[in-house]
Amino acid sequence: MVKGLVRDAVQIKMKTKEESPLISVYEFCYAAGLGLRVMGVPEAEVKKLCQEEDFLKLKEKVQEMAKKSAAFADYPGGIRLQSLLVGCRYKGGMTQEAYELLDMGFCGR
């Protein structure tokens, strides 16, 4: 898996006019990291989230934070990012690459 392609896919989905959902654990994790950064979640809290081994629990926590946040309105493509995160229905399992992608999104790489 090429992490740069996952990053690019999420960035494209944030800009397209057509609805294009997140289709993998990898896309969700990159988008989650970016969303956590947009929301201003402290790094210590993000590290705590990265200890979650169950993808569905991680997804649920991120989705709850994203639903309640108004920070997306001030970020270019933020409303679309919020919609991608909250609307994600994908189910899967966490891998080392998924954690790395979450970190990439949070760190802005």
C-alpha positions as CSV (number, residue, x, y, z in Angstrom):
1,M,0.0,0.0,0.0
2,V,1.3,3.4,-0.9
3,K,0.3,5.9,1.8
4,G,0.6,8.9,-0.5
5,L,-2.1,7.5,-2.7
6,V,-4.5,7.2,0.3
7,R,-3.7,10.8,1.2
8,D,-4.3,11.9,-2.3
9,A,-7.6,10.0,-2.5
10,V,-8.9,11.7,0.6
11,Q,-7.8,15.1,-0.6
12,I,-9.6,14.5,-3.9
13,K,-12.8,13.3,-2.1
14,M,-12.8,16.5,-0.1
15,K,-12.8,18.6,-3.3
16,T,-15.2,16.7,-5.6
17,K,-18.7,17.8,-6.2
18,E,-19.9,14.2,-6.5
19,E,-20.4,12.2,-3.3
20,S,-17.6,9.7,-2.9
21,P,-17.4,7.9,0.4
22,L,-14.4,6.7,2.3
23,I,-13.8,3.1,1.1
24,S,-11.2,1.7,3.4
25,V,-9.8,1.7,6.9
26,Y,-6.8,3.5,5.5
27,E,-8.8,6.3,4.0
28,F,-10.8,6.7,7.2
29,C,-7.7,6.8,9.3
30,Y,-6.0,9.5,7.2
31,A,-9.2,11.5,7.1
32,A,-9.6,11.0,10.9
33,G,-6.1,12.3,11.6
34,L,-6.7,15.4,9.4
35,G,-10.1,15.9,11.1
36,L,-8.6,15.7,14.5
37,R,-6.0,18.3,13.5
38,V,-8.8,20.6,12.1
39,M,-10.7,20.2,15.3
40,G,-7.7,21.2,17.4
41,V,-7.6,17.9,19.4
42,P,-4.5,17.9,21.6
43,E,-1.7,15.5,20.5
44,A,-2.0,13.6,23.9
45,E,-5.6,12.8,23.1
46,V,-4.7,11.7,19.6
47,K,-2.0,9.4,21.0
48,K,-4.6,7.9,23.3
49,L,-7.0,7.3,20.4
50,C,-4.1,5.6,18.6
51,Q,-4.0,3.0,21.3
52,E,-7.4,1.8,20.3
53,E,-7.1,-1.6,18.6
54,D,-10.7,-1.9,17.5
55,F,-11.4,0.1,14.3
56,L,-15.1,0.3,15.0
57,K,-14.5,1.8,18.4
58,L,-11.9,4.3,17.0
59,K,-14.3,5.2,14.2
60,E,-17.2,5.8,16.6
61,K,-15.1,8.0,18.8
62,V,-13.9,10.1,15.9
63,Q,-17.3,10.3,14.4
64,E,-18.8,11.6,17.7
65,M,-16.2,14.3,17.9
66,A,-16.7,15.3,14.3
67,K,-20.5,15.5,14.6
68,K,-20.2,18.0,17.4
69,S,-17.4,20.2,16.0
70,A,-17.9,23.5,14.4
71,A,-14.2,23.8,13.4
72,F,-14.7,22.2,10.0
73,A,-16.5,25.3,8.7
74,D,-13.3,27.3,8.9
75,Y,-11.1,24.8,7.0
76,P,-11.0,24.6,3.2
77,G,-13.0,21.5,2.3
78,G,-13.7,21.0,6.0
79,I,-17.5,20.6,5.6
80,R,-16.9,17.8,3.1
81,L,-14.3,16.2,5.4
82,Q,-16.7,16.3,8.3
83,S,-19.3,14.6,6.0
84,L,-16.8,11.9,4.9
85,L,-16.0,11.1,8.5
86,V,-19.5,11.1,9.9
87,G,-20.9,9.2,7.0
88,C,-18.3,6.5,6.8
89,R,-19.9,3.0,7.1
90,Y,-16.8,1.0,6.4
91,K,-16.0,-1.9,8.7
92,G,-12.5,-3.4,9.0
93,G,-9.5,-4.0,11.2
94,M,-6.6,-1.8,12.3
95,T,-3.1,-2.3,10.9
96,Q,0.2,-0.6,11.5
97,E,-0.3,1.3,8.2
98,A,-3.7,2.5,9.4
99,Y,-2.1,4.0,12.5
100,E,0.7,5.6,10.4
101,L,-2.0,7.1,8.1
102,L,-3.8,8.6,11.1
103,D,-0.5,10.1,12.2
104,M,0.1,11.4,8.7
105,G,-3.2,13.2,8.6
106,F,-2.8,14.7,12.1
107,C,0.8,15.9,11.3
108,G,-0.1,17.3,7.9
109,R,2.1,15.0,5.8
